[in-house]
Amino acid sequence: MFEPTATYAPNPHRYDTMTYNRCGVSGLKLPAVSLGFWHNFGDITPFEQMKQLVFTAFDNGITHFDLANNYGPEPGQAEKNCGLLLNKYFRHHRDELIVSTKAGYEMWAGPYGDLGSRKYLLASLDQSLERLGLDYVDIFYHHHPDPETPLEETMGALAQAVNSGKALYVGLSNYNGEQMEKAAAILDELKVPFVINQNKYNILDRTVEHNGLKDTAKRLGKGLITFCPLAQGLLTNRYLDGIPADSRIAHDPRFLNESALTEKLHGQIVDLNAIAAERGQTLAEMSLAWLLHDGTVTSVLAGASKPQQILDNIGALKNTHFSDEELAAIDEISAR
């Protein structure tokens, strides 16, 4: 099939092997592996590198690009760079993409630059759309709960985003099960298509299993997309023998620094890697497959600094089945 673009011709077989999962009981499907723009789409990354990352992702069926207003560095820069990429290479493919963004953390100075007020959320969405060069985003998230703002106001702002045509669906990020259920009741009453939760979840961080979010999302028919599925690279072979010079800890320690790699954690990683090897997988492949194995997680949201990492992440989809013994062994290592 002819692809109408002179600057980028995507792989015509890009949808043949990717798995697409529905967000809960909604009609929206996401690729089982999505591309996150948190770390590697700001000022510190060359544009050519960013281009190769998005080309590799889309060529292999990754249709979901996830952003937030404050992703950078500097805040807003990831959206600006994504906007450049979309305008130059993906104008003819917009309807094949899911572009999501968020608002909640501090974005500008003063009392209206963060949290969950109607004032902040709707202004932030307008700014995000301008940076992205888009008329709408597919998913607009509230990035984290705001205990100081009535939940009705925050959810009403998300409803306005949909009613204005500036977002197709809404999501919630970093909410626990009880908070999400209360928000979902308001959104249901407003007839807002709330379809997905975004939370940290990986083999080493089981918070969503303990705070009710995972069970509540399944019960209410909402999707779940997980960020930090590889614990910012710790659940890979990168740190089995120490800290490489080109690793995230060494190169960009804003969110992960040397003190995180304790002797205890290193032992957990080594033991998990042994299970992965027995399965014929890398530690990264097993870690992503584990998140997807029970059908509750819609998509794993993984960043990448190299195209090969994206291909490696997709490799996890070849085997997402685990025996009871394997699951028990992984749980035991995680609980240490």
Sequence and secondary structure as in RCSB ss.txt:
>XXXX:A:sequence
MFEPTATYAPNPHRYDTMTYNRCGVSGLKLPAVSLGFWHNFGDITPFEQMKQLVFTAFDNGITHFDLANNYGPEP
GQAEKNCGLLLNKYFRHHRDELIVSTKAGYEMWAGPYGDLGSRKYLLASLDQSLERLGLDYVDIFYHHHPDPETP
LEETMGALAQAVNSGKALYVGLSNYNGEQMEKAAAILDELKVPFVINQNKYNILDRTVEHNGLKDTAKRLGKGLI
TFCPLAQGLLTNRYLDGIPADSRIAHDPRFLNESALTEKLHGQIVDLNAIAAERGQTLAEMSLAWLLHDGTVTSV
LAGASKPQQILDNIGALKNTHFSDEELAAIDEISAR
>XXXX:A:secstr
     SS    TTTTSS  EEESTTSS EEESEEEE SSSSSTTS HHHHHHHHHHHHHTT  EEE  TT TTTT
THHHHHHHHHHHHH GGGGGG EEEEEE S  SSSTTSSTT HHHHHHHHHHHHHHHT S EEEEEE S  TTS 
HHHHHHHHHHHHHTTSEEEEEEES  HHHHHHHHHHHHHTT  EEEEEEE BTTB HHHHSSHHHHHHHHT EEE
EE TTGGGTTSGGGTTS  TTSHHHH TTS  GGGS HHHHHHHHHHHHHHHHHT  HHHHHHHHHHTTS   EE
EE  SSHHHHHHHHGGGG     HHHHHHHHHHHT 
